[in-house]
Amino acid sequence: MMKKLTTSLVCCLLSGSLFAQQAPTDSTIIKQFFDMSLDKGQSYQWLRELTKNVGGRLAGSANAAKAVQWGKALLEQQGADKVFLQDVMVPHWERGAKEQAYILNGKQKIVVPLLALGGSIATPKKGIQAEVIEVKNFQELRALGKEKCEGKIIFFNRPMDATKINTFEAYGGAGDQRRSGANEASKLGAIGCIIRSLSSTLNDYPHTGSMVYATGVPLIPAGAISTNAAELLSKTLKENPKTQFFFKQNCQTFDDAPSHNVVAELKGSEKPEEIIVVGGHLDSWDVAEGAHDDGTGIVQSIEVLRLFKTLGIKPKRTIRVVLFMNEENGNRGGIKYAELAKQNGEKHVFALESDNGGFTPRGFGLQGASAETLAKVQGFKPLLSPYGLHEIEKGGGGVDIGPLAPQGTVLVGFKPDSQRYFEYHHAANDVFENVNQRELEMGAASMASLIYLLDKYL
Ligand SMILES: [Zn+2]
């Protein structure tokens, strides 16, 4: 008993002395990140500037160009060692005049909110009016065959699965309707495609998002109606299967346009050739201010740089803040960034992306990490959990940083709480007012803390 006690006492003293050498320093620095971000943070005010002064900023638009200049100037003000632009050609699609849509039940006409999907063609000038075939998935559609679908509007009405705790899983499970619903409908002779918005609640906002036409299939226009409108259309169709739908879209695709990624560097003191990226995407859909998607990721990434500079923390490796262009409808910025990294022989060890909204931080997801690296990062939990960062798991990453994966870069996705994201995602209510200041600032400090630990211990 005595012996045992002595051993545990020695262990205790030993680990206690280790603790005295390392942990307080790290925990003090992490506390400073949070104190500074919450008490004297800049991210909220920057988000106001980006959302209110620039606004919606689809790649290829004048607003996207304005956002590039805003980001570059702001990063220069933070005292980065180097700020530069990377040229990238991006798709250029414009919505044009506001869409019109209504349900026609006999003589009754019910106007509903609709948004063209990004990349869709316009309807003919007079719009499209036809009977509606409602389906839940492609299998159900194919079973109907050409005879039932020819000349009709196909209505994809499969909701996001409400039972998924992580709403991104539910989003993933419903996404095929938006991405390729028009192609599947067109193969069976349909003349138009409408989808139930990919939103987790019943609301009146149509949620746009990108779709891509398949080659060799006639192009038909595709739009999204709000979840409430989808419920109403479904109910009306049950009462009257001859119900018709009308919609008119005025969108157009132009030639690719020149644009930029914005990059800022904090040069490493010991291993400057090893790079850690932190970023988000600067573009957003045209119909909203792009606050949660992804203004929050942009200002949090810039705040990481400011926190390091303000607290005088000199990283061993080079930290790069990257404001990627064109995540929403092409990912050309992410692809170009990885292409240039390879061309220039750069070594990217980690890339952290914030593109899941500016909500309460929960943790991080790692992709491409060895078991050893994952275990090391999970070893940071005692330092991070006082701030609510409990989830450090496999999986995650981000669209913009994805193309770095083949270069052996470990991809890290910042994981905030996901319950409210799909109320705002790609819709007109994704505005500054729907971002909570403290939640946003907690996210910036969380990201700074992880980068600090990754740089120091890996
Ligand atoms: Zn996004």
Residues whose N, C-alpha, C, O or C-beta is under 5 A from the ligand:
A	BS01	ZN	D293 D294 D355
